[in-house]
Amino acid sequence: MLDEVFPIPARALIRQAGRACFYRLVNTTPLLIQVQSGTKIVMSDDKPLRLEAGAYGLLPDYRPLTMENIPKAPQKYQTLALPIPRQLFEDAYDRIGSVTVPSRPLPASTSGLPEEAAALFEYCCRPGNLARLPGAIAKARLMELVTWFALHGAVLGRCESSRLEDRLRQMIEADPAAAWTLAQAARLFNMSEATLRRRLSAENTAFSEILSDTRMNRALALIQTTTLPMAQVALEVGYDSPSQFSARFKERFGVSPRHVRSGTEHFERIGAEIAQSGADALARWR
């Protein structure tokens, strides 16, 4: 471990065979990414960011994002993603001093990232490299990587006010297959069920919505980054029935789980819930 607070980050290799656009995806940790094949379009506040193969970018935490992944035949869409704790970004920016931190966390791309920085990104993503280092050195390498990205335009915006939804999402994400209930969550947060329900309502959400959405976000990640059978993916996110899982996934994302992995369906719409204004903005950037 880097220390008791920051575990060693594990990179994820995201692969997708079928073109699809996913509405309102939420990362619980900031991600540094490199698109290796295909095209990625990320939208926040109706502002699209287009990343072609070879481009590097930064995706913020706890910010609902619309992400369209477009494979380029005959290859699958592929992106390398490295999660880095927010505190390391903030520590790195404090040391730089000259970097202007945006007031809001938005997706960003780098401009002209040098070979040395690209090599460091590859090093940090290679399994086992950081784990073999003393914690202080591994932390310094990650902060150096964050600094390279910041100096070339990809700066993580300031953390917005902490929401109960974010804490609940993080709790469920640690064990999405658990039989979570409102009562259990309320006990863990040291509040009554009525108080938890009321506070979530003030954030325009509900426990059942967060539970389902967190599970579907996790399911999508498993489909994109592993070769687990769909029945196992369903179990990993709390569904005993693969057919029920598949139906819920398609309801949430507008495409079936198998389309994401194998690309067997025709791409007809942009997500299951995306507003028309967002769809129009994406269309202008294709």
Secondary structure, 3 states (H helix, E strand, C coil): CCCCCCCCCCCEEEEECCCEEEEEECCCCCEEEEEEECEEEEEECCEEEEEECCCEEEECCCCCEEEEEECCCCCCEEEEEEECCHHHHHHHHHHHCCCCCCCCCCCEECCCCCHHHHHHHHHHHCCCCHHHCCHHHHHHHHHHHHHHHHHCCCCCCCCCCCCHHHHHHHHHHCCCCCCCCHHHHHHHCCCCHHHHHHHHHHCCCCHHHHHHHHHHHHHHHHHHHCCCCHHHHHHHCCCCCHHHHHHHHHHHHCCCHHHHHHCCCCCCCCCCCCCHHHHHHHHHCC
